[in-house]
C-alpha cells in the first residue's frame, strides 16, 4: 500500500489501526536535496599547463577554451573550481585526478569541499 511505503514523501498522520477508520489527513515531508561538493584544483610550480588543461578536458568535460581559462585562473589565483558534484562523484574525481597526476609524475593537488 502506497501510504505504508516509508520511501513515500506523503505519510499518513495516523497509522491504520485496523478498526476501519479512513485516514484522511496527510502531511507532506520535505526531502532535502543532497549536499554538493566542489572539486578544486590547486596551483603548483611544476605541473605543466598542458597537463592541467588535459585533466580539465578529460575528467571535467570542459572544452579547450574553458579548460585553458580555468587553468590560467588556477595559475594566477592559486585555485579554481573545476566542477560541482554529489559527494561520491566528487570523491571519485579527486581520486582519478590524483592518480593521473602521480602516474605522470606531477605534484598536482586536487581537493573537494562543500559547495
Ligand atoms: N603553475 C603551473 C606552471 O606554471 C601551471 C599549473 C596550473 C599547475 C594549474 C597546477 O593546478 C595547476 N607550470
Backbone and ligand atoms as CSV (ligand in chain L), in Angstrom:
chain,resi,resn,atom,element,x,y,z
A,1,UNK,N,N,0.848,-1.203,0.000
A,1,UNK,CA,C,0.000,0.000,0.000
A,1,UNK,C,C,0.880,1.248,0.000
A,2,UNK,N,N,0.578,2.236,-0.843
A,2,UNK,CA,C,1.442,3.414,-1.007
A,2,UNK,C,C,1.602,4.182,0.300
A,3,UNK,N,N,0.501,4.271,1.122
A,3,UNK,CA,C,0.586,5.081,2.340
A,3,UNK,C,C,1.472,4.436,3.400
A,4,UNK,N,N,1.775,3.130,3.262
A,4,UNK,CA,C,2.679,2.493,4.219
A,4,UNK,C,C,4.109,2.412,3.705
A,5,UNK,N,N,4.344,3.016,2.543
A,5,UNK,CA,C,5.690,2.993,1.967
A,5,UNK,C,C,6.556,4.039,2.661
A,6,UNK,N,N,7.598,3.613,3.445
A,6,UNK,CA,C,8.425,4.592,4.175
A,6,UNK,C,C,9.209,5.497,3.232
A,7,UNK,N,N,9.350,5.104,1.937
A,7,UNK,CA,C,10.078,5.936,0.968
A,7,UNK,C,C,9.208,7.084,0.462
A,8,UNK,N,N,7.890,6.961,0.595
A,8,UNK,CA,C,6.999,7.969,0.027
A,8,UNK,C,C,7.113,9.280,0.789
A,9,UNK,N,N,7.167,10.416,0.070
A,9,UNK,CA,C,7.209,11.703,0.754
A,9,UNK,C,C,5.892,12.043,1.428
A,10,UNK,N,N,4.811,11.310,1.104
A,10,UNK,CA,C,3.500,11.542,1.716
A,10,UNK,C,C,3.268,10.437,2.735
A,11,UNK,N,N,3.107,10.793,3.988
A,11,UNK,CA,C,2.918,9.793,5.030
A,11,UNK,C,C,1.607,10.082,5.769
A,12,UNK,N,N,0.844,9.017,6.110
A,12,UNK,CA,C,-0.370,9.262,6.888
A,12,UNK,C,C,-0.007,9.809,8.272
A,13,UNK,N,N,-0.857,10.708,8.791
A,13,UNK,CA,C,-0.619,11.267,10.112
A,13,UNK,C,C,-0.839,10.191,11.168
A,14,UNK,N,N,-1.935,9.396,11.001
A,14,UNK,CA,C,-2.213,8.295,11.933
A,14,UNK,C,C,-2.001,6.978,11.199
A,15,UNK,N,N,-1.368,5.991,11.844
A,15,UNK,CA,C,-1.279,4.685,11.181
A,15,UNK,C,C,-2.652,4.019,11.146
A,16,UNK,N,N,-2.860,3.110,10.224
A,16,UNK,CA,C,-4.106,2.357,10.141
A,16,UNK,C,C,-4.203,1.453,11.361
A,17,UNK,N,N,-5.263,1.632,12.198
A,17,UNK,CA,C,-5.381,0.808,13.417
A,17,UNK,C,C,-6.203,-0.461,13.165
A,18,UNK,N,N,-6.601,-0.679,11.907
A,18,UNK,CA,C,-7.324,-1.891,11.586
A,18,UNK,C,C,-8.783,-1.873,11.996
A,19,UNK,N,N,-9.254,-0.745,12.551
A,19,UNK,CA,C,-10.655,-0.647,13.005
A,19,UNK,C,C,-11.560,-0.080,11.928
A,20,UNK,N,N,-11.048,0.043,10.739
A,20,UNK,CA,C,-11.886,0.506,9.646
A,20,UNK,C,C,-11.894,2.009,9.485
A,21,UNK,N,N,-11.147,2.754,10.300
A,21,UNK,CA,C,-11.070,4.205,10.132
A,21,UNK,C,C,-10.447,4.539,8.791
A,22,UNK,N,N,-10.938,5.597,8.189
A,22,UNK,CA,C,-10.306,6.087,6.972
A,22,UNK,C,C,-9.312,7.164,7.383
A,23,UNK,N,N,-8.065,7.021,6.949
A,23,UNK,CA,C,-7.051,8.033,7.244
A,23,UNK,C,C,-7.159,9.122,6.191
A,24,UNK,N,N,-7.662,10.275,6.609
A,24,UNK,CA,C,-7.919,11.339,5.651
A,24,UNK,C,C,-6.804,12.377,5.626
A,25,UNK,N,N,-6.130,12.550,6.781
A,25,UNK,CA,C,-5.110,13.604,6.848
A,25,UNK,C,C,-3.772,13.083,6.370
A,26,UNK,N,N,-3.101,13.885,5.592
A,26,UNK,CA,C,-1.762,13.534,5.144
A,26,UNK,C,C,-0.869,14.735,5.353
A,27,UNK,N,N,0.377,14.448,5.666
A,27,UNK,CA,C,1.321,15.539,5.894
A,27,UNK,C,C,2.475,15.359,4.922
A,28,UNK,N,N,2.797,16.411,4.174
A,28,UNK,CA,C,3.882,16.304,3.211
A,28,UNK,C,C,5.213,16.442,3.937
A,29,UNK,N,N,6.157,15.550,3.612
A,29,UNK,CA,C,7.502,15.654,4.186
A,29,UNK,C,C,8.428,16.211,3.126
A,30,UNK,N,N,9.195,17.210,3.509
A,30,UNK,CA,C,10.162,17.807,2.575
A,30,UNK,C,C,11.410,16.932,2.525
A,31,UNK,N,N,11.867,16.582,1.343
A,31,UNK,CA,C,13.102,15.815,1.183
A,31,UNK,C,C,14.203,16.793,0.804
A,32,UNK,N,N,15.224,16.872,1.663
A,32,UNK,CA,C,16.331,17.811,1.404
A,32,UNK,C,C,17.157,17.331,0.210
A,33,UNK,N,N,17.582,18.244,-0.649
A,33,UNK,CA,C,18.493,17.824,-1.733
A,33,UNK,C,C,19.838,17.424,-1.132
A,34,UNK,N,N,20.551,16.484,-1.784
A,34,UNK,CA,C,21.847,16.060,-1.222
A,34,UNK,C,C,22.834,17.217,-1.243
A,35,UNK,N,N,23.747,17.286,-0.244
A,35,UNK,CA,C,24.767,18.346,-0.280
A,35,UNK,C,C,25.654,18.161,-1.503
A,36,UNK,N,N,26.127,19.262,-2.053
A,36,UNK,CA,C,27.009,19.169,-3.220
A,36,UNK,C,C,28.414,19.641,-2.847
A,37,UNK,N,N,29.361,19.115,-3.578
A,37,UNK,CA,C,30.787,19.369,-3.306
A,37,UNK,C,C,31.452,19.938,-4.552
A,38,UNK,N,N,32.306,20.959,-4.342
A,38,UNK,CA,C,33.080,21.457,-5.480
A,38,UNK,C,C,34.455,20.800,-5.458
A,39,UNK,N,N,34.866,20.398,-6.653
A,39,UNK,CA,C,36.206,19.832,-6.821
A,39,UNK,C,C,37.115,20.983,-7.270
A,40,UNK,N,N,38.218,21.148,-6.536
A,40,UNK,CA,C,39.099,22.306,-6.709
A,40,UNK,C,C,40.505,21.825,-7.056
A,41,UNK,N,N,41.088,22.411,-8.096
A,41,UNK,CA,C,42.499,22.146,-8.413
A,41,UNK,C,C,43.346,23.262,-7.820
A,42,UNK,N,N,44.522,22.893,-7.320
A,42,UNK,CA,C,45.437,23.856,-6.694
A,42,UNK,C,C,46.641,24.100,-7.595
A,43,UNK,N,N,47.186,25.300,-7.522
A,43,UNK,CA,C,48.366,25.632,-8.305
A,43,UNK,C,C,49.627,25.016,-7.685
A,44,UNK,N,N,50.610,24.777,-8.508
A,44,UNK,CA,C,51.960,24.452,-8.045
A,44,UNK,C,C,52.915,24.957,-9.116
A,45,UNK,N,N,54.200,24.866,-8.840
A,45,UNK,CA,C,55.191,25.446,-9.763
A,45,UNK,C,C,55.683,24.468,-10.818
A,46,UNK,N,N,55.256,23.208,-10.770
A,46,UNK,CA,C,55.906,22.175,-11.580
A,46,UNK,C,C,54.999,21.494,-12.607
A,47,UNK,N,N,53.715,21.338,-12.281
A,47,UNK,CA,C,52.828,20.642,-13.227
A,47,UNK,C,C,52.707,21.477,-14.508
A,48,UNK,N,N,52.933,20.867,-15.672
A,48,UNK,CA,C,52.822,21.630,-16.925
A,48,UNK,C,C,51.384,22.114,-17.168
A,49,UNK,N,N,51.277,23.318,-17.718
A,49,UNK,CA,C,49.956,23.881,-18.028
A,49,UNK,C,C,49.159,22.948,-18.942
A,50,UNK,N,N,49.841,22.327,-19.907
A,50,UNK,CA,C,49.156,21.448,-20.865
A,50,UNK,C,C,48.525,20.252,-20.150
A,51,UNK,N,N,49.202,19.750,-19.109
A,51,UNK,CA,C,48.662,18.602,-18.366
A,51,UNK,C,C,47.377,19.009,-17.634
A,52,UNK,N,N,47.379,20.198,-17.045
A,52,UNK,CA,C,46.187,20.663,-16.317
A,52,UNK,C,C,45.016,20.864,-17.286
A,53,UNK,N,N,45.303,21.432,-18.461
A,53,UNK,CA,C,44.249,21.610,-19.468
A,53,UNK,C,C,43.690,20.243,-19.877
A,54,UNK,N,N,44.570,19.263,-20.049
A,54,UNK,CA,C,44.130,17.914,-20.420
A,54,UNK,C,C,43.253,17.301,-19.309
A,55,UNK,N,N,43.645,17.485,-18.051
A,55,UNK,CA,C,42.845,16.976,-16.921
A,55,UNK,C,C,41.455,17.615,-16.924
A,56,UNK,N,N,41.406,18.916,-17.167
A,56,UNK,CA,C,40.119,19.620,-17.153
A,56,UNK,C,C,39.217,19.154,-18.304
A,57,UNK,N,N,39.821,18.789,-19.426
A,57,UNK,CA,C,39.039,18.280,-20.556
A,57,UNK,C,C,38.578,16.845,-20.298
A,58,UNK,N,N,39.515,15.998,-19.860
A,58,UNK,CA,C,39.205,14.561,-19.752
A,58,UNK,C,C,38.351,14.224,-18.532
A,59,UNK,N,N,38.608,14.877,-17.408
A,59,UNK,CA,C,37.917,14.480,-16.167
A,59,UNK,C,C,36.724,15.380,-15.842
A,60,UNK,N,N,36.720,16.608,-16.384
A,60,UNK,CA,C,35.633,17.533,-16.039
A,60,UNK,C,C,34.835,17.985,-17.264
A,61,UNK,N,N,35.216,17.460,-18.443
A,61,UNK,CA,C,34.442,17.661,-19.678
A,61,UNK,C,C,34.318,19.126,-20.085
A,62,UNK,N,N,35.373,19.903,-19.807
A,62,UNK,CA,C,35.403,21.279,-20.313
A,62,UNK,C,C,35.996,21.268,-21.727
A,63,UNK,N,N,35.530,22.196,-22.579
A,63,UNK,CA,C,36.161,22.298,-23.896
A,63,UNK,C,C,37.504,23.026,-23.741
A,64,UNK,N,N,38.260,23.083,-24.816
A,64,UNK,CA,C,39.633,23.581,-24.739
A,64,UNK,C,C,39.689,25.035,-24.232
A,65,UNK,N,N,38.712,25.852,-24.641
A,65,UNK,CA,C,38.709,27.262,-24.215
A,65,UNK,C,C,38.433,27.366,-22.716
A,66,UNK,N,N,37.388,26.669,-22.250
A,66,UNK,CA,C,37.042,26.721,-20.818
A,66,UNK,C,C,38.173,26.132,-19.980
A,67,UNK,N,N,38.748,25.017,-20.463
A,67,UNK,CA,C,39.830,24.354,-19.712
A,67,UNK,C,C,41.038,25.294,-19.589
A,68,UNK,N,N,41.377,25.996,-20.679
A,68,UNK,CA,C,42.512,26.924,-20.650
A,68,UNK,C,C,42.220,28.087,-19.700
A,69,UNK,N,N,40.994,28.587,-19.741
A,69,UNK,CA,C,40.583,29.691,-18.865
A,69,UNK,C,C,40.694,29.280,-17.388
A,70,UNK,N,N,40.197,28.078,-17.049
A,70,UNK,CA,C,40.244,27.609,-15.653
A,70,UNK,C,C,41.686,27.377,-15.221
A,71,UNK,N,N,42.498,26.781,-16.127
A,71,UNK,CA,C,43.914,26.544,-15.788
A,71,UNK,C,C,44.624,27.866,-15.473
A,72,UNK,N,N,44.356,28.886,-16.290
A,72,UNK,CA,C,45.015,30.184,-16.055
A,72,UNK,C,C,44.514,30.831,-14.765
A,73,UNK,N,N,43.245,30.617,-14.447
A,73,UNK,CA,C,42.711,31.142,-13.175
A,73,UNK,C,C,43.440,30.480,-11.997
A,74,UNK,N,N,43.641,29.153,-12.076
A,74,UNK,CA,C,44.386,28.458,-11.018
A,74,UNK,C,C,45.809,29.029,-10.928
A,75,UNK,N,N,46.432,29.170,-12.101
A,75,UNK,CA,C,47.820,29.656,-12.163
A,75,UNK,C,C,47.933,31.037,-11.500
A,76,UNK,N,N,46.951,31.907,-11.727
A,76,UNK,CA,C,47.029,33.281,-11.199
A,76,UNK,C,C,46.479,33.406,-9.777
A,77,UNK,N,N,45.392,32.691,-9.476
A,77,UNK,CA,C,44.716,32.867,-8.169
A,77,UNK,C,C,45.123,31.805,-7.148
A,78,UNK,N,N,45.753,30.708,-7.608
A,78,UNK,CA,C,46.165,29.649,-6.687
A,78,UNK,C,C,45.210,28.468,-6.645
A,79,UNK,N,N,43.991,28.666,-7.117
A,79,UNK,CA,C,42.997,27.568,-7.109
A,79,UNK,C,C,41.803,27.978,-7.960
A,80,UNK,N,N,41.015,26.981,-8.377
A,80,UNK,CA,C,39.746,27.261,-9.078
A,80,UNK,C,C,38.863,26.024,-8.993
A,81,UNK,N,N,37.568,26.261,-9.056
A,81,UNK,CA,C,36.588,25.168,-9.048
A,81,UNK,C,C,36.531,24.562,-10.452
A,82,UNK,N,N,36.616,23.225,-10.513
A,82,UNK,CA,C,36.565,22.523,-11.802
A,82,UNK,C,C,35.180,21.974,-12.093
A,83,UNK,N,N,34.406,21.672,-11.028
A,83,UNK,CA,C,33.066,21.131,-11.205
A,83,UNK,C,C,32.410,20.941,-9.853
A,84,UNK,N,N,31.092,20.749,-9.861
A,84,UNK,CA,C,30.317,20.576,-8.627
A,84,UNK,C,C,29.500,19.292,-8.762
A,85,UNK,N,N,29.589,18.424,-7.743
A,85,UNK,CA,C,29.019,17.077,-7.834
A,85,UNK,C,C,28.485,16.629,-6.468
A,86,UNK,N,N,27.677,15.545,-6.487
A,86,UNK,CA,C,27.343,14.901,-5.218
A,86,UNK,C,C,28.623,14.253,-4.669
A,87,UNK,N,N,28.570,13.894,-3.368
A,87,UNK,CA,C,29.787,13.508,-2.631
A,87,UNK,C,C,30.591,12.390,-3.302
A,88,UNK,N,N,29.916,11.294,-3.661
A,88,UNK,CA,C,30.639,10.132,-4.195
A,88,UNK,C,C,31.319,10.461,-5.521
A,89,UNK,N,N,30.623,11.221,-6.356
A,89,UNK,CA,C,31.190,11.571,-7.670
A,89,UNK,C,C,32.391,12.494,-7.469
A,90,UNK,N,N,32.260,13.481,-6.556
A,90,UNK,CA,C,33.372,14.403,-6.293
A,90,UNK,C,C,34.588,13.632,-5.778
A,91,UNK,N,N,34.361,12.686,-4.858
A,91,UNK,CA,C,35.472,11.916,-4.284
A,91,UNK,C,C,36.163,11.085,-5.361
A,92,UNK,N,N,35.382,10.516,-6.278
A,92,UNK,CA,C,35.973,9.724,-7.368
A,92,UNK,C,C,36.782,10.616,-8.300
A,93,UNK,N,N,36.268,11.825,-8.601
A,93,UNK,CA,C,37.019,12.772,-9.453
A,93,UNK,C,C,38.377,13.082,-8.813
A,94,UNK,N,N,38.367,13.371,-7.520
A,94,UNK,CA,C,39.621,13.699,-6.818
A,94,UNK,C,C,40.603,12.531,-6.947
A,95,UNK,N,N,40.118,11.314,-6.672
A,95,UNK,CA,C,40.987,10.120,-6.765
A,95,UNK,C,C,41.558,9.951,-8.158
A,96,UNK,N,N,40.707,10.103,-9.178
A,96,UNK,CA,C,41.146,9.895,-10.565
A,96,UNK,C,C,42.186,10.927,-10.973
A,97,UNK,N,N,41.946,12.182,-10.593
A,97,UNK,CA,C,42.888,13.250,-10.960
A,97,UNK,C,C,44.232,13.029,-10.263
A,98,UNK,N,N,44.180,12.707,-8.963
A,98,UNK,CA,C,45.431,12.479,-8.226
A,98,UNK,C,C,46.188,11.282,-8.804
A,99,UNK,N,N,45.467,10.217,-9.175
A,99,UNK,CA,C,46.117,9.033,-9.749
A,99,UNK,C,C,46.780,9.389,-11.080
A,100,UNK,N,N,46.064,10.162,-11.917
A,100,UNK,CA,C,46.626,10.543,-13.226
A,100,UNK,C,C,47.867,11.412,-13.040
A,101,UNK,N,N,47.821,12.326,-12.077
A,101,UNK,CA,C,48.966,13.218,-11.831
A,101,UNK,C,C,50.166,12.404,-11.325
A,102,UNK,N,N,49.915,11.480,-10.372
A,102,UNK,CA,C,51.016,10.659,-9.834
A,102,UNK,C,C,51.635,9.816,-10.939
A,103,UNK,N,N,50.764,9.206,-11.768
A,103,UNK,CA,C,51.247,8.373,-12.886
A,103,UNK,C,C,52.163,9.161,-13.811
A,104,UNK,N,N,51.785,10.439,-14.035
A,104,UNK,CA,C,52.565,11.281,-14.953
A,104,UNK,C,C,53.755,11.931,-14.244
A,105,UNK,N,N,53.861,11.746,-12.929
A,105,UNK,CA,C,54.991,12.289,-12.177
A,105,UNK,C,C,54.846,13.768,-11.844
A,106,UNK,N,N,53.596,14.260,-11.773
A,106,UNK,CA,C,53.365,15.677,-11.461
A,106,UNK,C,C,52.788,15.820,-10.046
A,107,UNK,N,N,53.113,16.939,-9.378
A,107,UNK,CA,C,52.654,17.110,-7.988
A,107,UNK,C,C,51.261,17.755,-7.871
A,108,UNK,N,N,50.504,17.782,-8.945
A,108,UNK,CA,C,49.183,18.427,-8.972
A,108,UNK,C,C,48.323,17.976,-7.782
A,109,UNK,N,N,47.700,18.943,-7.116
A,109,UNK,CA,C,46.829,18.651,-5.974
A,109,UNK,C,C,45.383,18.974,-6.320
A,110,UNK,N,N,44.487,18.114,-5.838
A,110,UNK,CA,C,43.057,18.244,-6.124
A,110,UNK,C,C,42.303,17.953,-4.831
A,111,UNK,N,N,41.363,18.810,-4.464
A,111,UNK,CA,C,40.618,18.633,-3.209
A,111,UNK,C,C,39.125,18.793,-3.486
A,112,UNK,N,N,38.297,18.381,-2.508
A,112,UNK,CA,C,36.860,18.652,-2.598
A,112,UNK,C,C,36.409,19.373,-1.334
A,113,UNK,N,N,35.413,20.236,-1.486
A,113,UNK,CA,C,34.884,20.950,-0.319
A,113,UNK,C,C,33.395,21.187,-0.514
A,114,UNK,N,N,32.663,21.290,0.582
A,114,UNK,CA,C,31.222,21.513,0.491
A,114,UNK,C,C,30.969,22.824,-0.231
A,115,UNK,N,N,30.092,22.780,-1.238
A,115,UNK,CA,C,29.834,23.990,-2.050
A,115,UNK,C,C,28.985,24.995,-1.273
L,1,LIG,N1,N,51.757,26.937,-12.294
L,1,LIG,C1,C,51.989,25.846,-13.252
L,1,LIG,C2,C,53.110,26.254,-14.208
L,1,LIG,O1,O,53.476,27.430,-14.300
L,1,LIG,C3,C,50.738,25.519,-14.041
L,1,LIG,C4,C,49.632,24.975,-13.200
L,1,LIG,C5,C,48.331,25.397,-13.420
L,1,LIG,C6,C,49.890,23.988,-12.241
L,1,LIG,C7,C,47.285,24.894,-12.673
L,1,LIG,C8,C,48.834,23.473,-11.483
L,1,LIG,O2,O,46.507,23.361,-10.998
L,1,LIG,C9,C,47.555,23.916,-11.702
L,1,LIG,N2,N,53.629,25.280,-14.939
